[in-house]
Amino acid sequence: MRQRAIRNLAKLELTQARITRILDAAAGGKNNFVADREAVRRYDAAAPVTTAAARAVLAFLCRVVRHLAAGGVDQFVIVGSGVPSGLPPGRQLHDVARDALDGAAARVVYVDNDPMVLAAARATIEPVTDLVRVVEGDIREIDDVLDDRVMQTFLDWERPMAVLLVSTHSLNDDEYVHYVIKRIRQEVPEGSYLSLAQTTFDAVPPELLPAIHDLLAMTLPGHAIRTREEVAALLDDLELVDPGLVWAPEWRPGPYDIACSEQPGTSGTYGAVARIP
């Protein structure tokens, strides 16, 4: 664990944008650098929907947590979202879970590999609640994540939990993505849930695709883009919660979810929640 922490700290690159920090910057958060804000500016110049798209993704995550918590799920593992500071105070994902459970205890584990995200969350969240943990981990090392001491001791592995994967975009190898989902299905208790949020270019106008691809290669090299069919294949044989695999703004929208609501494809993200038998 200590070696991994040292390795990730050494990778902190202020001049290279990261997707979790871009999401945070686009949503108006503070856990980001100039490179991340510059990336947002470039994306907005190429397709002026980046800020609305980021807020749509965060709103999707909030709705997933709220829906599952309202149904009785009180344990959440959130992988690769960062710990988005763009959400208003008191309305972060762990707050949403607590409120949906009418103040009852909801245990939340954030998993991320960005040193800035980890440091900020550990300084601002862990000291004020015993119900949130921030774990250093990478979806590309899913076995290490699942075997992490905090994961194993903080959560009750005899009761259902929800795992939100917000980082499948960091996995270019489809075979490994299937392995990640298989490992999660093997590990979590019966009756748990798996949620995916996956970046796509399905709604990008053809004339903008070359510029968007070039920008992605420059700002986020290795970022995996998937079609709806490819995302559906990842969830094959799982029971999807209504409304199934849809654009993120279309997943159980509430009356105040206005980001990208008229053109949900501009969110650039598919979302789904599946029940693990």
C-alpha positions as CSV (number, residue, x, y, z in Angstrom):
1,M,0.0,0.0,0.0
2,R,2.8,2.4,0.9
3,Q,4.7,1.6,-2.2
4,R,1.6,2.3,-4.3
5,A,1.1,5.6,-2.6
6,I,4.7,6.6,-3.3
7,R,4.3,5.5,-6.9
8,N,1.2,7.5,-7.5
9,L,2.5,10.6,-5.8
10,A,5.5,10.4,-8.1
11,K,3.0,10.5,-11.0
12,L,1.4,13.7,-10.0
13,E,1.9,15.9,-13.1
14,L,0.6,19.4,-12.9
15,T,0.8,20.0,-16.6
16,Q,-1.1,16.9,-17.7
17,A,-4.9,17.0,-17.4
18,R,-6.7,14.1,-15.7
19,I,-10.3,13.1,-16.3
20,T,-11.4,13.3,-12.7
21,R,-9.9,16.8,-12.4
22,I,-11.4,17.8,-15.7
23,L,-14.8,16.7,-14.5
24,D,-14.3,18.6,-11.3
25,A,-13.2,21.7,-13.1
26,A,-16.1,21.6,-15.6
27,A,-18.5,21.3,-12.7
28,G,-17.0,24.3,-10.9
29,G,-15.0,22.5,-8.3
30,K,-11.6,23.3,-6.8
31,N,-9.7,20.0,-7.0
32,N,-8.0,20.7,-10.3
33,F,-5.1,22.4,-12.0
34,V,-4.5,24.9,-14.8
35,A,-4.0,22.1,-17.2
36,D,-7.5,20.7,-16.4
37,R,-9.2,24.0,-16.7
38,E,-7.4,24.6,-20.0
39,A,-8.6,21.2,-21.2
40,V,-12.2,22.2,-20.4
41,R,-11.7,25.5,-22.3
42,R,-10.5,23.5,-25.4
43,Y,-13.4,21.1,-25.2
44,D,-15.9,23.9,-24.9
45,A,-14.3,25.6,-27.9
46,A,-14.6,22.4,-29.9
47,A,-18.1,21.5,-28.7
48,P,-19.6,24.0,-26.2
49,V,-21.3,21.5,-23.9
50,T,-18.5,20.4,-21.6
51,T,-19.7,22.1,-18.5
52,A,-23.3,20.9,-18.9
53,A,-22.0,17.4,-19.7
54,A,-19.9,17.3,-16.5
55,R,-22.9,18.4,-14.4
56,A,-25.1,15.8,-16.1
57,V,-22.6,13.0,-15.1
58,L,-22.5,14.2,-11.5
59,A,-26.3,14.5,-11.4
60,F,-26.5,10.9,-12.7
61,L,-24.2,9.6,-9.9
62,C,-26.3,11.5,-7.4
63,R,-29.5,10.0,-8.7
64,V,-28.1,6.5,-8.7
65,V,-27.0,6.8,-5.1
66,R,-30.3,8.4,-4.1
67,H,-32.4,5.7,-5.8
68,L,-30.4,2.8,-4.4
69,A,-30.2,4.2,-0.9
70,A,-34.0,4.8,-0.9
71,G,-34.3,1.1,-1.7
72,G,-32.3,0.2,1.4
73,V,-28.7,0.0,0.1
74,D,-26.5,1.6,2.7
75,Q,-23.0,0.7,1.4
76,F,-21.4,2.3,-1.6
77,V,-18.1,2.0,-3.4
78,I,-17.4,4.8,-5.9
79,V,-14.5,4.1,-8.2
80,G,-12.9,6.8,-10.3
81,S,-15.2,9.8,-9.8
82,G,-12.6,11.7,-7.9
83,V,-14.4,13.2,-4.9
84,P,-16.2,15.9,-6.9
85,S,-15.9,19.2,-5.2
86,G,-18.2,20.7,-7.9
87,L,-21.2,19.3,-6.0
88,P,-22.6,21.9,-3.5
89,P,-21.6,21.6,0.2
90,G,-23.8,19.0,1.9
91,R,-24.8,17.4,-1.4
92,Q,-21.7,15.2,-2.1
93,L,-22.4,11.6,-2.9
94,H,-22.0,10.4,0.7
95,D,-24.4,13.2,1.8
96,V,-27.0,12.0,-0.8
97,A,-26.8,8.5,0.5
98,R,-27.3,9.6,4.1
99,D,-30.2,11.9,3.3
100,A,-31.9,9.2,1.2
101,L,-31.6,6.9,4.2
102,D,-33.3,9.5,6.4
103,G,-30.0,10.2,8.3
104,A,-29.2,6.5,8.9
105,A,-25.7,5.4,8.6
106,A,-24.5,5.0,5.0
107,R,-20.9,3.8,4.5
108,V,-19.2,5.2,1.5
109,V,-15.8,4.3,0.1
110,Y,-14.2,6.5,-2.6
111,V,-11.5,4.8,-4.7
112,D,-9.2,7.0,-6.7
113,N,-5.5,7.2,-7.8
114,D,-5.0,10.9,-8.1
115,P,-2.8,12.2,-5.3
116,M,-4.5,15.6,-5.3
117,V,-8.0,14.1,-5.0
118,L,-6.9,11.7,-2.2
119,A,-5.2,14.5,-0.2
120,A,-8.2,16.9,-0.5
121,A,-10.7,14.2,0.5
122,R,-8.7,12.9,3.4
123,A,-8.3,16.5,4.7
124,T,-11.9,17.6,4.3
125,I,-14.1,14.6,4.6
126,E,-12.6,11.8,6.6
127,P,-11.9,14.0,9.7
128,V,-15.6,15.0,10.0
129,T,-17.2,11.6,9.6
130,D,-16.6,8.0,10.5
131,L,-18.8,6.8,7.6
132,V,-16.5,7.7,4.7
133,R,-13.2,6.3,3.7
134,V,-10.9,7.3,0.8
135,V,-8.9,4.5,-0.7
136,E,-6.0,4.8,-3.0
137,G,-6.6,2.4,-5.9
138,D,-6.8,2.0,-9.6
139,I,-9.4,0.1,-11.6
140,R,-6.6,-1.2,-13.6
141,E,-5.5,-3.1,-10.5
142,I,-9.0,-4.3,-9.5
143,D,-7.7,-7.3,-7.5
144,D,-5.6,-4.9,-5.3
145,V,-8.6,-2.7,-4.8
146,L,-10.9,-5.5,-3.7
147,D,-8.2,-6.9,-1.4
148,D,-7.5,-3.5,0.2
149,R,-7.5,-3.7,4.0
150,V,-9.9,-0.7,4.3
151,M,-12.3,-2.1,1.7
152,Q,-12.3,-5.5,3.5
153,T,-12.8,-4.2,7.1
154,F,-14.8,-1.0,6.6
155,L,-17.6,-2.6,4.6
156,D,-19.8,-5.5,5.6
157,W,-19.3,-8.1,2.9
158,E,-22.3,-10.1,4.1
159,R,-24.8,-7.4,3.1
160,P,-25.6,-5.9,-0.3
161,M,-23.7,-2.9,-1.6
162,A,-23.5,-0.7,-4.7
163,V,-20.4,-0.3,-6.8
164,L,-20.3,2.7,-9.1
165,L,-17.7,2.5,-11.8
166,V,-16.9,5.9,-13.2
167,S,-13.6,4.9,-14.7
168,T,-14.1,2.3,-17.4
169,H,-12.8,5.0,-19.8
170,S,-9.3,4.3,-18.4
171,L,-9.5,0.7,-19.7
172,N,-8.8,0.3,-23.4
173,D,-8.7,-3.5,-23.1
174,D,-12.3,-4.8,-23.4
175,E,-11.2,-8.2,-22.1
176,Y,-9.9,-6.6,-18.9
177,V,-13.1,-4.5,-18.5
178,H,-15.1,-7.8,-18.6
179,Y,-12.6,-9.2,-16.0
180,V,-13.2,-6.2,-13.7
181,I,-16.9,-6.7,-13.9
182,K,-16.6,-10.4,-13.4
183,R,-14.4,-9.9,-10.3
184,I,-16.8,-7.4,-8.8
185,R,-19.7,-9.8,-9.4
186,Q,-17.7,-12.6,-7.7
187,E,-16.8,-10.5,-4.7
188,V,-19.9,-8.6,-3.7
189,P,-22.8,-10.2,-1.8
190,E,-26.0,-11.3,-3.5
191,G,-28.5,-8.5,-4.2
192,S,-25.8,-5.9,-4.7
193,Y,-25.7,-3.4,-7.6
194,L,-23.3,-2.3,-10.3
195,S,-23.5,1.1,-12.0
196,L,-21.5,2.1,-15.1
197,A,-20.9,5.6,-16.5
198,Q,-19.1,5.4,-19.9
199,T,-17.9,8.1,-22.2
200,T,-19.1,7.8,-25.8
201,F,-18.9,9.8,-29.1
202,D,-22.2,8.3,-30.4
203,A,-23.9,11.7,-30.4
204,V,-20.9,13.8,-31.7
205,P,-21.7,15.3,-35.2
206,P,-19.6,13.6,-37.8
207,E,-18.0,16.9,-38.9
208,L,-16.7,17.4,-35.3
209,L,-15.3,13.9,-34.8
210,P,-11.8,14.5,-36.2
211,A,-11.2,17.6,-34.0
212,I,-12.6,15.8,-30.9
213,H,-10.5,12.7,-31.5
214,D,-7.4,14.9,-31.9
215,L,-8.2,16.9,-28.8
216,L,-8.8,13.7,-26.8
217,A,-5.5,12.2,-27.9
218,M,-3.7,15.4,-26.9
219,T,-5.4,15.9,-23.5
220,L,-6.4,12.4,-22.3
221,P,-4.3,9.9,-24.2
222,G,-5.5,6.3,-23.7
223,H,-9.1,7.5,-22.8
224,A,-11.4,4.7,-24.0
225,I,-14.5,5.6,-25.9
226,R,-17.3,3.1,-26.4
227,T,-20.5,2.8,-28.4
228,R,-23.8,1.9,-26.9
229,E,-23.4,-1.7,-28.2
230,E,-20.1,-2.0,-26.6
231,V,-21.4,-0.8,-23.2
232,A,-24.4,-3.1,-23.5
233,A,-22.0,-6.0,-24.0
234,L,-20.3,-5.2,-20.7
235,L,-23.6,-5.6,-19.0
236,D,-24.7,-8.7,-20.8
237,D,-26.7,-11.2,-18.7
238,L,-27.2,-8.7,-15.8
239,E,-30.6,-7.5,-14.8
240,L,-30.8,-3.7,-15.6
241,V,-32.8,-1.4,-13.4
242,D,-35.3,0.7,-15.3
243,P,-34.8,2.6,-17.6
244,G,-31.9,0.4,-18.6
245,L,-28.9,1.6,-20.6
246,V,-29.6,5.2,-21.5
247,W,-27.9,8.6,-21.8
248,A,-26.9,9.8,-18.3
249,P,-29.6,12.6,-18.1
250,E,-32.3,10.1,-19.0
251,W,-31.6,7.8,-16.0
252,R,-34.5,8.6,-13.7
253,P,-34.3,12.4,-14.0
254,G,-35.7,14.6,-11.3
255,P,-37.5,17.9,-11.6
256,Y,-34.3,19.9,-11.2
257,D,-32.1,17.9,-13.5
258,I,-31.9,20.3,-16.4
259,A,-28.3,19.8,-17.6
260,C,-28.4,18.3,-21.1
261,S,-32.1,17.4,-20.5
262,E,-33.3,18.6,-23.9
263,Q,-30.4,17.0,-25.8
264,P,-29.3,14.1,-23.5
265,G,-26.7,12.9,-26.0
266,T,-24.6,16.0,-25.4
267,S,-23.8,14.5,-22.0
268,G,-21.4,12.2,-23.9
269,T,-22.0,9.5,-21.3
270,Y,-24.1,6.4,-21.1
271,G,-25.3,5.3,-17.7
272,A,-26.9,2.1,-16.3
273,V,-27.5,0.3,-13.1
274,A,-27.6,-3.5,-12.9
275,R,-28.6,-5.8,-10.1
276,I,-26.1,-8.5,-9.3
277,P,-27.9,-11.9,-8.7
